[in-house]
């Protein structure tokens, strides 16, 4: 099972949706861009952006995207979001 296996990708997306429900997930196959993207459903407040939170995250793999989302949650948790 590899990260480009469609079954793996669907299971990983299901985990992301259940763990980080405030995001929309999609793949993009354009050269030079990350393959996987997460976009927040609702915009962040200015103080959250100043702390390093983002409305859109892009990574080359779903595993890396999951890590970025976890770090993002830590930023918001420190702000008591």
Sine and cosine of phi, psi and omega as CSV:
sin_phi,cos_phi,sin_psi,cos_psi,sin_omega,cos_omega
0.00,0.00,0.82,-0.57,-0.01,-1.00
-0.89,-0.45,0.17,-0.99,-0.01,-1.00
-0.94,0.35,-0.24,0.97,0.03,-1.00
-0.98,-0.18,0.12,0.99,0.08,-1.00
-0.96,0.28,0.82,-0.57,-0.04,-1.00
-0.83,0.55,-0.59,0.81,0.02,-1.00
-0.91,0.40,-0.69,0.73,0.05,-1.00
-0.87,0.50,-0.72,0.69,-0.03,-1.00
-0.87,0.49,-0.68,0.73,0.00,-1.00
-0.91,0.42,-0.65,0.76,0.03,-1.00
-0.91,0.41,-0.67,0.74,-0.01,-1.00
-0.91,0.42,-0.65,0.76,0.04,-1.00
-0.90,0.45,-0.65,0.76,0.04,-1.00
-0.87,0.49,-0.64,0.77,0.04,-1.00
-0.91,0.42,-0.71,0.71,0.01,-1.00
-0.88,0.47,-0.68,0.73,0.00,-1.00
-0.88,0.47,-0.66,0.75,-0.02,-1.00
-0.97,0.26,-0.52,0.85,-0.03,-1.00
-1.00,0.08,-0.60,0.80,-0.05,-1.00
-0.78,-0.63,0.96,0.28,-0.13,-0.99
-0.95,0.30,-0.19,0.98,-0.06,-1.00
-0.99,0.10,0.23,0.97,-0.10,-0.99
-0.80,-0.60,0.47,-0.89,0.17,-0.99
-0.97,-0.23,0.69,-0.72,-0.06,-1.00
-0.91,-0.41,0.67,-0.74,0.04,-1.00
-0.42,-0.91,0.40,-0.92,0.05,-1.00
-0.98,-0.19,0.54,-0.84,0.04,-1.00
-0.70,-0.71,0.83,-0.56,-0.05,-1.00
-0.95,-0.30,0.66,0.75,0.04,-1.00
-1.00,-0.02,0.71,-0.70,-0.01,-1.00
-0.84,0.54,0.69,-0.73,0.06,-1.00
1.00,0.08,-0.07,1.00,0.02,-1.00
-0.92,-0.39,0.44,-0.90,0.11,-0.99
-0.85,0.53,0.53,-0.85,-0.02,-1.00
-0.97,0.26,-0.65,0.76,-0.12,-0.99
-0.94,-0.34,0.69,-0.73,-0.05,-1.00
-0.76,-0.64,0.59,-0.81,0.14,-0.99
-0.83,-0.56,0.78,-0.63,0.00,-1.00
-0.84,-0.55,0.79,-0.62,0.00,-1.00
-0.91,0.42,0.59,-0.81,0.09,-1.00
-0.96,0.29,-0.53,0.85,-0.05,-1.00
-0.82,-0.57,0.65,-0.76,-0.04,-1.00
-0.93,0.38,0.42,-0.91,0.03,-1.00
-0.99,0.12,0.36,-0.93,0.12,-0.99
-0.98,0.20,0.35,-0.94,0.02,-1.00
-0.84,0.54,-0.63,0.78,0.00,-1.00
-0.91,0.41,-0.53,0.84,0.04,-1.00
-0.93,0.36,-0.64,0.77,0.05,-1.00
-0.91,0.42,-0.66,0.75,0.02,-1.00
-0.88,0.48,-0.52,0.86,0.00,-1.00
-0.98,0.21,-0.15,0.99,0.05,-1.00
0.92,-0.38,-0.02,1.00,0.03,-1.00
-0.95,0.30,0.46,-0.89,-0.04,-1.00
-0.74,-0.67,0.44,-0.90,0.05,-1.00
-0.99,0.12,-0.38,0.92,-0.03,-1.00
-0.69,-0.73,0.73,-0.68,0.08,-1.00
-0.82,-0.58,0.69,-0.72,0.05,-1.00
-0.77,-0.64,0.69,-0.72,0.02,-1.00
-0.60,-0.80,0.30,-0.95,-0.06,-1.00
-0.97,0.26,-0.43,0.90,0.01,-1.00
-0.71,-0.70,0.33,-0.95,0.06,-1.00
-0.91,0.41,-0.57,0.82,0.03,-1.00
-0.89,0.45,-0.67,0.74,0.04,-1.00
-0.93,0.36,-0.58,0.82,0.06,-1.00
-0.90,0.43,-0.65,0.76,0.04,-1.00
-0.87,0.50,-0.66,0.75,0.04,-1.00
-0.90,0.43,-0.66,0.75,0.02,-1.00
-0.90,0.43,-0.64,0.77,0.03,-1.00
-0.91,0.41,-0.62,0.78,0.03,-1.00
-0.90,0.44,-0.69,0.72,0.05,-1.00
-0.90,0.44,-0.61,0.79,0.03,-1.00
-0.88,0.47,-0.69,0.73,0.05,-1.00
-0.87,0.50,-0.60,0.80,0.03,-1.00
-0.89,0.46,-0.65,0.76,0.03,-1.00
-0.87,0.50,-0.75,0.66,-0.02,-1.00
-0.92,0.38,-0.57,0.82,0.02,-1.00
-0.90,0.44,-0.64,0.77,0.03,-1.00
-0.89,0.46,-0.47,0.88,0.04,-1.00
-1.00,0.05,0.02,1.00,-0.06,-1.00
0.87,0.50,0.70,0.71,-0.01,-1.00
-0.94,0.35,0.00,0.00,0.00,0.00
